Amino acid sequence: MVWKITKIGNPKLKNPILISGLPGVGNVGKIALDFMVDKLKAKKFIEISSYEFPHCVFINEKNIVELPTIELFYKNFKNHSLIFLGGDVQPLDERACYEFCDTVLDVFKGYKGKEIVTLGGIALEKIPKKPEVFCTGTDQKTIKKYSFKSKNANELVGPIIGVSGLLTGLAKRRNIPAVTILAESFGHPNYLGIKGARRLLDLLNKTLKLKINTDELKGEIEDIENEIKDKLTKTKTISQHSDTSYIG
């Protein structure tokens, strides 16, 4: 089996909404998702592993190696549940990405999922002072729901690459309402788009009434950006082979 699904728990979910945030441009989606999982104290209930993930291991704080996995967490609210899809990797190639997204949608359907939100970044050639947020999706009603202080993504040039785009596209095929929300970030592999991540969190806070205090994330912005700028002055600018139009 290409995708190994390990269930750690079997929670009772109500009208679940899936939020996905995996590594990508500026890691804005991953930063935002990890912050939500931590602050909401979401509980892990599924692990996904595969030979289609990068051939590496990660070393944790206890100096123990761990294989790449993508995990699902949940948090129950009064009228709905949130499922968070996060991890340190994405599938390696195009076919694997399709298969992975279909696998996630199968799991989501099994829990009678109602809606999907994917988070990602847009690479710019310079660090944005105030990152813009763009939204697209499967239908106008869902787009409107998540368009708080965001622009239409059709103003962008280029496709949305990776899980952040494909999961929404395949959800449309299954008649599952879905949106992709993208925040601008700097297109350098060492850059962490914390400002963009906070813009995503502000939008989700407003739309889903999460009541998350993002002040802690705000406090990290200046320190991390100064550290990154210092590193960039000691290295060359983005390689000519870098694709700064990449989205995802």
ZIGIGI-V653647 format. One record per helix or strand. SS is the DSSP state (alpha for helix, beta for strand). FROM is the first residue (numbers start at 1). LEN is the number of residues. If there is no record, write none. Layout:
BEGIN
ss | from | len
SS | FROM | LEN
SS | FROM | LEN
END
This chain:
BEGIN
ss | from | len
beta | 3 | 5
beta | 17 | 5
alpha | 25 | 15
beta | 43 | 8
beta | 57 | 3
beta | 65 | 3
beta | 70 | 7
beta | 81 | 7
alpha | 94 | 17
beta | 115 | 10
beta | 133 | 5
alpha | 140 | 6
beta | 151 | 2
alpha | 153 | 3
alpha | 163 | 11
beta | 177 | 10
alpha | 194 | 15
alpha | 215 | 19
beta | 247 | 1
END
